[in-house]
Amino acid sequence: MSLDPNTGDRSLPDAELLRRFDIAGPRYTSYPTADRFDATMDAERYGETLALRAFGPSDQQPLSVYVHIPFCESVCYYCACNKVVTRHHERAAEYLEALATEMALVQERLGGRAPVSQLHLGGGTPTFLDDRELATLTALLHRHFQVTVDAEISIEVDPRTVDANRLSHLRAMGFNRLSFGVQDFDPDVQRAVHREQSMESVAALMASARELGFRSINVDLIHGLPLQTPESFARTIEQVAMLRPDRVALYGYAHLPHRFKPQRRIDTAALPGPADKLRMLSGAIAGFIARGYSYIGMDHFALADDPLAVAKREGRLHRNFQGYSTHADSDLVALGVSAISKVGAVFAQNEKTLDAYYAALRSGRLPVERGLALAQDDLVRRDAIMALMCQGQLAFEPIERSHGIVVSDYFKPELERLRRLEADGLVVIEPRAIQVTPMGWYFVRAVAMVFDRHLTQARVGADEAMAGSDAASTSHATASVRFSRLL
């Protein structure tokens, strides 16, 4: 059996631990999670937050910028993203005009062109835009922001929408990181989710990307899709590892057809059962580690010399809406329909439909629909959760100094609940710190959930909520039920 990637002295988690702790719950790309947002955060309040940043100490700290491109030519049945399925590429022109308006409004409130060290295009399918449109978009971003010389500039790529020539254009525009959506290489699985692409085509694109000098290549995979088996997914893991992407993101498929219409096209009878999903997950962990990848946490892997793996070893790992990152906890300005910004202690999410998004911009206002201003308790718990998710420990002194609390008093109920996880070997509770064990890294989400006040409060009524047809549609209620049974 493969050894643990961090210490080399422990085995991988067994099936019983995976069964108990591979639980539904937040990925904690933010805390509080987006299901806590409400309409009290509006365009005016978010605008004031941006303006205050312009006069605060973080003024010259580089931003991260995310741009959401919602369009897709065809629907992938598993998808739960905010998207617009269309073959009418002319719709991109109106969207680019709207993005230009939004950038101008943001720039005005920031008081000028703020520096940006991290830029990411996601979707949807960003490569739905043609080369001319992508060039227009990148020019707009450079016009309204100061993109630093050493900035990470990344784009999510549907391999079916690009060739070597298009990759060359992306590189010329300044993109230096790519994320290929693969999901699975098995032809039967691909047909079942309406996303067909060969390993050979992806391999050719990755070879071209390396020749063109892209700094990093990521591959996204999903386990739990229809017609997947532990054996077929093991072949996909082997094929991906042969391609040697710098990073791999492995997500578990959540079948929620009552919430996401495309998922209704999936044959529920073809979905793998819980035991097979666990075998896929444990097999993937073992497979990537055996082939030289470091386990970063939750659902991410990276080659040992990748900056993400180096940051993990050196305790410099961070987490944002794009997942694990080497960048410090910088403010994030998100542009486009449904995009979520984080500036200081404020979250703001844009309108979720194109009509509402366009209408807001035509009226000259930021297209914010909802969000959240974090309370002091949220800030304390955010720091605790991110410390556990990123550094694998919660040292008491820094959080006590930052927030004026005594951890043993403030988190007394949480420390009591952690005793059960300590008995399972996932954490060690020391007098002045909580340490996530090497085995606990595989279940760090379950450790973090202990400190989620919103999730804990929902436990009491979660069983009743799950019994109702409306509440049963919320992942937070699902997570609350499983969390209460766990602890």
Residue pairs with C-beta under 8 A, 6 or more apart in sequence:
1 11
1 12
1 286
2 11
2 12
2 286
2 289
2 290
3 9
3 10
3 11
3 289
4 10
4 11
4 12
4 438
4 439
5 289
5 293
5 294
5 295
6 294
6 295
6 438
6 441
7 438
9 438
10 437
10 438
10 439
12 282
12 285
12 286
12 289
12 442
13 21
13 282
13 285
13 439
13 442
13 443
15 278
15 279
15 282
17 424
17 439
17 442
17 443
18 278
18 281
18 282
18 442
19 274
19 278
20 424
20 486
21 424
21 426
21 442
21 443
21 446
21 486
22 252
22 278
22 281
22 443
23 445
23 446
23 449
23 479
23 482
23 483
23 486
24 254
24 475
24 478
24 479
24 482
25 445
25 446
25 449
25 455
25 479
25 482
25 483
26 33
26 445
26 448
26 449
26 452
26 455
26 476
26 479
27 298
27 299
27 323
27 445
28 319
28 385
28 386
28 389
28 445
28 448
29 319
29 320
29 321
29 322
29 323
30 320
30 321
30 340
30 342
30 347
31 378
31 381
31 382
31 385
31 386
31 452
32 347
32 372
32 374
32 378
32 382
32 452
32 454
33 452
33 454
33 476
34 340
34 347
34 349
35 474
35 475
35 476
36 372
36 454
37 347
37 349
37 370
37 371
37 372
38 370
38 371
38 372
39 369
39 370
40 373
41 346
41 347
41 348
41 368
41 370
41 371
41 372
41 373
42 368
42 371
43 360
43 365
43 366
43 367
43 368
45 346
45 348
45 371
45 373
46 341
46 343
46 346
46 348
46 366
46 368
46 371
47 105
47 109
47 366
49 343
49 344
49 346
49 348
50 106
50 109
50 110
50 333
50 343
51 109
51 110
51 111
52 344
53 59
53 110
53 331
53 343
53 344
54 109
54 110
54 111
54 112
55 111
56 344
58 331
58 344
59 114
60 115
61 115
61 330
61 331
62 114
62 115
62 116
62 117
62 118
62 148
62 151
62 330
63 114
63 115
63 116
63 117
63 118
63 145
63 330
63 331
63 332
63 333
64 116
64 117
64 118
64 119
64 120
64 320
64 327
64 330
64 331
64 332
64 333
65 116
65 118
65 119
65 120
65 141
65 145
65 332
65 333
65 334
65 335
66 119
66 120
66 121
66 122
66 321
66 322
66 332
66 333
66 334
66 335
66 339
67 99
67 119
67 120
67 121
67 122
67 126
67 137
67 141
67 334
67 335
67 336
67 339
68 82
68 122
68 123
68 124
68 334
68 335
68 336
68 337
68 338
68 339
69 95
69 121
69 122
69 123
69 124
69 125
69 126
69 128
69 129
69 336
70 82
70 83
70 84
70 95
70 123
70 124
70 336
70 337
70 338
70 354
71 83
71 84
71 85
71 86
71 91
71 92
71 95
71 123
71 124
71 125
71 128
71 129
72 79
72 83
72 84
72 85
72 86
72 123
72 124
72 125
72 128
72 158
73 85
73 86
73 87
73 125
73 128
73 161
74 85
74 194
75 83
75 85
75 194
75 262
76 183
76 193
76 194
76 195
76 262
77 192
77 193
77 194
77 262
77 263
77 265
77 266
78 183
78 193
78 222
78 225
78 253
78 262
78 263
78 266
79 260
79 262
79 263
80 254
80 256
80 259
80 260
80 263
81 123
81 124
82 124
82 337
82 338
82 352
83 123
83 124
83 125
84 91
84 124
84 354
89 128
89 130
92 128
92 129
92 130
92 133
93 133
94 358
95 336
95 354
96 129
96 133
96 136
96 137
96 140
98 357
98 358
98 361
99 137
99 140
99 335
99 336
100 140
101 361
102 335
102 336
102 361
102 366
102 367
103 140
103 141
103 143
103 144
103 145
103 335
104 144
105 361
105 364
105 365
105 366
106 144
106 333
106 335
106 366
107 113
107 114
107 144
107 145
109 366
113 144
113 145
113 146
114 145
114 146
114 333
115 145
115 146
115 147
115 148
116 141
116 145
116 146
116 147
116 148
116 151
117 148
117 150
117 151
117 152
117 327
117 330
118 151
118 152
118 325
118 327
118 330
119 141
119 147
119 151
119 152
119 153
119 154
120 152
120 153
120 154
120 155
120 156
120 322
121 137
121 154
121 155
121 156
122 156
122 322
123 156
125 156
125 158
125 161
126 134
126 155
126 156
126 157
127 134
127 155
127 157
127 158
127 161
127 162
127 166
128 161
129 137
131 166
131 169
134 169
134 170
134 173
135 169
135 173
138 173
138 174
141 147
147 153
147 174
152 176
152 177
152 215
152 327
153 174
153 175
153 176
153 177
154 175
154 176
154 177
154 178
154 179
154 216
155 170
155 175
155 177
155 178
155 179
156 179
156 181
157 178
157 179
157 180
157 181
157 205
158 181
159 180
159 181
159 182
159 197
159 201
159 202
159 205
160 195
160 196
160 197
160 201
162 170
162 205
163 205
164 204
164 205
164 208
167 178
167 205
167 208
167 209
167 212
167 214
168 208
168 212
170 178
171 212
171 213
171 214
175 214
176 213
176 214
176 215
176 216
177 214
177 215
177 216
177 217
177 218
178 209
178 214
178 216
178 217
178 218
179 217
179 218
179 219
179 220
179 249
180 202
180 205
180 206
180 217
180 218
180 219
180 220
180 245
181 220
182 197
182 202
182 219
182 220
182 221
182 236
182 240
183 189
183 190
183 193
183 195
183 220
183 221
183 222
183 225
184 190
184 193
184 221
184 222
184 225
184 228
184 232
184 233
184 236
185 198
185 199
185 202
185 235
185 236
185 239
185 240
186 227
186 228
186 232
186 233
186 235
186 236
187 196
188 227
188 232
189 225
189 226
189 227
189 228
189 232
190 196
190 197
192 225
192 226
192 227
192 266
192 267
192 270
193 225
193 226
193 266
194 265
199 239
199 243
202 243
203 243
206 217
206 243
206 245
209 217
210 217
216 246
216 247
216 306
216 307
217 245
217 246
217 247
218 245
218 246
218 247
218 248
218 249
219 240
219 243
219 245
219 247
219 248
219 249
220 248
220 249
220 251
221 236
221 237
221 240
221 248
221 249
221 250
221 251
221 284
222 250
222 251
222 252
222 253
223 233
223 250
223 251
223 252
223 253
223 277
223 280
223 281
223 284
224 252
224 253
224 254
224 255
224 271
224 272
224 277
224 280
225 253
225 271
225 272
226 266
226 267
226 270
226 271
226 272
227 270
228 272
228 276
228 280
229 272
229 276
230 276
230 279
230 280
230 283
233 280
233 283
233 284
234 280
234 283
234 287
237 283
237 284
237 287
237 288
238 287
240 248
241 287
241 288
241 291
241 293
244 303
246 302
246 303
246 306
247 300
247 301
247 302
247 303
247 306
247 308
248 288
248 293
248 300
248 301
248 302
249 299
249 300
249 323
250 281
250 284
250 299
250 300
250 301
251 299
252 277
252 281
252 299
253 271
254 475
255 263
255 266
255 268
255 271
256 263
256 473
256 475
257 263
257 264
257 266
257 268
258 472
258 473
259 473
272 280
285 295
285 442
288 295
288 301
289 295
289 301
292 303
292 304
293 301
293 302
293 303
293 304
294 301
294 302
294 303
294 304
294 306
294 309
294 312
294 313
295 301
295 441
295 442
296 302
296 308
296 309
296 312
296 317
296 324
297 312
297 317
297 324
297 389
297 390
297 392
297 441
297 444
298 389
298 444
298 445
300 308
300 323
300 324
302 308
302 309
302 312
303 309
307 326
308 317
308 324
308 325
308 326
311 317
311 318
311 326
312 324
315 391
316 326
317 324
317 325
317 326
317 390
317 391
318 324
318 325
318 326
318 327
318 328
318 329
318 386
318 390
319 325
319 386
319 389
319 390
320 327
320 329
320 332
320 342
321 332
321 334
321 340
321 342
324 390
329 386
331 342
331 343
331 344
332 340
332 341
332 342
332 343
333 341
333 343
334 340
334 341
334 350
335 350
336 350
336 357
337 350
337 351
337 352
337 353
337 354
337 357
337 367
338 349
338 350
338 351
338 352
339 349
339 350
340 347
340 348
340 349
340 350
340 371
341 347
341 348
341 349
341 371
345 373
345 374
345 378
345 379
346 371
346 372
346 373
346 374
347 371
347 372
347 374
348 366
348 368
348 370
348 371
349 368
349 369
349 370
349 371
350 357
350 367
350 368
350 369
351 357
351 359
351 360
351 367
351 368
351 369
352 369
356 367
356 369
357 367
360 366
360 367
360 368
361 367
372 378
374 382
376 403
377 453
378 453
379 403
380 399
380 403
380 405
380 410
381 451
381 452
381 453
383 399
383 402
383 403
384 394
384 399
384 411
384 451
385 448
385 451
385 452
387 393
387 394
387 395
387 398
387 399
388 394
388 434
388 436
388 444
388 447
388 448
388 451
389 444
389 445
389 448
392 435
392 436
392 440
392 441
392 444
393 433
393 434
393 435
393 436
394 407
394 433
394 434
395 432
395 433
396 407
396 408
396 432
396 433
397 432
399 405
399 407
400 406
400 407
408 415
411 451
414 450
414 451
415 429
415 434
417 450
417 487
418 427
418 429
418 434
418 447
418 450
419 429
420 487
421 427
421 440
421 446
421 447
421 450
422 428
422 429
425 437
425 439
425 440
426 436
426 437
426 439
426 440
426 443
426 446
426 447
427 434
427 435
427 436
427 437
427 440
427 447
428 434
428 435
428 437
436 444
436 447
440 447
446 486
449 455
449 479
449 483
450 456
450 487
454 476
455 476
455 479
455 480
455 483
456 483
458 465
458 476
458 477
458 480
459 480
459 481
459 483
459 484
462 477
462 480
462 481
462 484
463 481
463 484
464 471
465 471
465 472
465 474
465 477
465 480
466 472
466 477
466 478
466 481
471 477
472 478
